Structure formats: structure tokens, C-alpha cells
């Protein structure tokens, strides 16, 4: 179908939205390479009815694939005054494609900066009686969660029923998408069962009653980082690591005394079973689990002849503990950092740098020593993901954290240092989140620093943040939206 169809961009778009793209990566890559060769022709030629949709779709598909195509191509949709033409307002499909294309903008894409509010305004005010139900639903979903920032599995779950409603849908594609979704769901259920048994054996409620008991939510988080069947081992490793990190975070945040925290930090730096002796009982129990998990990871990578990876994973965890400790020290000594002091440390305490590094441990040959050096270094995309994580978390949870008597957030620091109102501070922070997304988009443009599958892990970590935190802290208060997402991905199959 991919080689024979005339409208290749639309078919590629459908395959991606239906969540089956990972079966056809090479074919899609070849087709997009052909489309890229004729990209400059989009600029020339007359303006046709569906052209905004096609130009925006092709632009987005190519940018997603790492082609640094020019956004100047959208100039043709402006009128003589330099504004986007009135004629576009009634083109809902075109506006939706333009809106999705704008999500791939980089620094300096000024035309897309103009296009985004234009497209958003008219999409928010569409007359739903004048468009198909499927299109109206796509619009309202995209305004909440654009494709670039959504998790591919959730997006597919949402899109498959809408695609089915379209009279022109392709039966073969639809059946494949449903089968694929359900088969993968079965695999994820099996993995989640295995991880839940591991978690149960740790006996969190008894040994660590102060810790958040969130293993299903954490598996959701990590299956957002990679959902594909070949990443089963990687998912298992990363879910267990994030689960133990979550307990560690709670030890530093809500339970340990400063004296105890000194001990656990030193023990993690030594990474040696003998370091357990001086620890209080609950910390001994924790330390034992930590060492045991990394020993298991070590055995797993040794089987593949990749033992060197364990060294990097431990290093990332040691760095994590040091950052947690510094944060706890500020809190216990009532020290209020400046924003300049706060941000570098708080980027590390998000855990996103550690997760980005550890996500590589269970991956295949695409990952090398160089990849780990890059991840642990000061790379732009990891920093951007940490920024998105820290600032979105701060916006959505700073009221709740203040009640718990927690460390200040970026919101309070901005208000204090720049005499801003809370609203102004939140606006400034949202601007920084937008800039971080542009950094991520830029890092995908070829030639890339590391292979695209590595960058995809970091992109997906950022997407999980957008899904969980764009409207509230849905992780801490997981009985809300997150419950629905977990159910749709891991509980309810699609009807065939």
C-alpha cells in the first residue's frame, strides 16, 4: 500500500496515528526521503483548496523525521498585509494540520509563532455542526494534547475509534491497528503482573509505610518511554529503577532525619554491601533492595556482553542521591536558594537525567559507550526534558507542596526575585517550558548527536510529563485522569 498509494503523506499519517508505525519504520523512512526531495516544490505552484492541510502535514512529517525543512513555505498562505488569510478560517482540517505542524517549531521559526495563535483561536471557536463528528473530536483532543506532546499509545487508543467512523477508512489498516493494540496490551499486562509481584515481595506498605505505593502508575510512565515489544527487558529495568527511586525520593523528602540522610548518601556513593552496617533498619532494607536490583541488571547486561553499561547506570544513581541530599539539606536548614541556585539542582532532582541514562541500559546495539557519555554529559535535549519536568511539576503542585511545608518552587522564587504576581510567574514558567520543547525539536534535526531511537526516549519522557501534568498533578493524585489512561491502555481491549 505504501509504495502504490498516490497520497503517501496521508497514509503515513494514518499509520502513525493508528500506532502501527513501528512495524514499518524502514518503509516510511524511504517514502519520506522521496517526499523530502520534492519539498521545495510546495513553495511554488498555485494555492489549492486542501493545500494548507497538505503543506502542513508534509512539513510536520518531515520535521518529525529529522529533516530541517523550512517553515517559510507557510508564507504563501498570508495575504498582502502579511496576515494569515481570512479564507483559511473555514478550512478546519487545514487549521488542525497547521496547529499540529506548529508543535514542531524550533527557535527562530517566527512564521509558526504567528500561525499557532491564529490556528488555535479558530479551532477553539469552530462550529461543530458544520464539520464531521470525527473531525470535531480530533480538534478538541488536539487542543488538549497535540500529537507531538502526546504518548503514541494513548493517541492511537483515541484515534482508532475516530478512524473507524470515517467513511473512507481502510478496513485492513483498521483491523491491523486493533489487533496490534490488543496483542501489545496483553504483553504489557503480563509484564505489569511480573513487576507487581516483584513490588509485592519488597513489601512497601510494611517496610516503607511513608512511601508512595504507585507501581502501576510507574509502569504506565515507563511504557510511555518505550512501548514496543522489543523493549520488554528495558521496560522491566527502568520500571524497577524508577520505583526504587520513588521510595528514595520519599526517604529524602518526607521521612529521613538529616543525620540518617548523610548515612544513606554515603552508602550509595560507596555502593558496597559493607556500607549497610551503620544504617537504620528501614534504610538497610532499602539499600539491600537497591544493590540487589543493580546486581540483577548487571547479570542481564552481562549475558549480552554489555557489562560496561552497569557502570553508567550506577553513576547516574549516585548523582541522583547526591542531588536529593543537597535538596534535603536546604530544607532541614531552612535555606531558601536563589532561582539561579535552585534550577541546576532541581533539574537533577527530577530524576529525568538518571532515567534518560538508565533507559539506554536495556536497549540494543544502537547504544554505545559514546551514547552513555553523551547522556551523562551536558546535553541539550536531556536538559530540556528535565526543565519541562521540573517546571510543569512546579506549576501544577506548588500549592500542595507549600502546604506540606516543602522547599520553595520556581513559582515562588520568580515572584520573590522579580516582584511578579503568581499569574505572571506562571506565565514566565510556561514560556520556559515552550522554549524547552523547541530545544527538543532542534535536537531531532539531522545530523543528530546520537541515533534517533535514543533521542526518542528523551522525547517520550517529556511527553509523559505533558500527559500527566498539563492540567494538574495527575501523578500524586492518580485517582483522576491517570486512572482512565491506565484503564484504556492496560485493562480494556479494543472490540474487534
CORCORFEN-V280670 format. One record per helix or strand. SS is the DSSP state (alpha for helix, beta for strand). FROM is the first residue (numbers start at 0). TO is the last residue. If there is no record, write none. Layout:
SS;FROM;TO + SS;FROM;TO
//
This chain:
alpha;7;16 + alpha;20;22 + alpha;24;36 + alpha;38;42 + alpha;50;63 + alpha;70;76 + beta;77;77 + beta;83;83 + alpha;85;87 + alpha;91;101 + alpha;109;123 + alpha;127;129 + alpha;132;143 + alpha;146;148 + alpha;151;164 + alpha;170;201 + alpha;203;206 + alpha;214;224 + alpha;228;254 + alpha;257;269 + alpha;272;275 + alpha;280;302 + alpha;307;331 + alpha;338;348 + alpha;351;357 + alpha;368;375 + alpha;379;402 + alpha;409;416 + alpha;421;442 + alpha;451;468 + alpha;480;489
//
